[in-house]
Amino acid sequence: MSDQITIREARLSDAGPLNGYIRQTYASANHLITRATEFRAGSWKQRFWIARKQTNPFEVCLVATSEGDIVGMLDSWTDRRKRVRHTTGFAMSVAENWRGRGIGKKLLLHFIDWVQIHEVLERIELHVHSDNKAAIALYQAVGFEQEGVRKDAVRYEDGRIVDDHIMALWPGRSNRPEIPRG
């Protein structure tokens, strides 16, 4: 298992491997909303999804690969209505046996660079479970700030309920707006 990681945009030829990666990730990741049994996309649907990402200049799907295998991904989406089209959101994951090696940070920094040169996008928003301490630490380390909390928004299968933190980053802004408190 090489630690040589490549970050690139997903290709149509990634549809099958990406579909398998997503299934494995939903089965092993505790901090994602979608559960493995809820993911029903097949390889053809995945191929169509990748094609839509490739032709949408406001969205991107990045994959992290090692020796040709997908070991991480970041998927962004954007509401293109005028008043909110400057904001993009994303979801990110790293394969269970690859976590803790900086792959998430590489994906995230690549995405931030992509947003920074985009003609319209200015703000990145994310949702993260309050008990996902590693993800929160990563997001804060690259400059994301907490903007809000959705109380008791996520209920785990074991009955625990956690908050959903909303965090945001304005890449390229040296004077980020002050977030009102209280």
C-alpha positions, 0 to 999 in steps of 0.5 A: 500500500503506497502512500503516493496520493493523486487528487483529480477530478472523477472520470467516466471510467471511475463509475464502477470503482467509485460506486464500490468505494461509496458502498464501502464508505457508507458501510464503514463511516459513522459520520455520514447521513446516508447509510449503506442500505439507502445507497441504490445507485448502480454503475450506470447511474454513477456514470451519469452522475459523473457526466453531470459533474463534468458538465456543470461548471459550478460543481466538482467530484474529486477523487483521491487515488493510490496506485489506481484505487480510489481511497477518498472523494469530495463531492460538491454541489451548488444551488445556482439561484442568484442570491445563493449561487456564490456558496457551494457545499460538499461532502468528503470521505476517506476509505477506512484503512486510509484515514489519518494520512492527510488524504482528507486535507489534500482533497479539501485544499484542492477543492479550496483552490478550485473554489478560489479561482472560480468566477462565481463561487466565493463561499464554502459551506459544510455540515459536520456531526458534533462528535466528528472531532477529527473532521472539525479539527481539520476544517478549523485548521484550514480556516473554516469557522462555525456559523451555526448549530442544528440542535439534535439533528442527527439520530444514530442507530444506537439512539444517540442524538448529536448536533449538526455544526454548520461551518463556512470558509470564504477562500481568498478573503483576508477580511472575512465578515464578523459573524454575529454572536447571540 
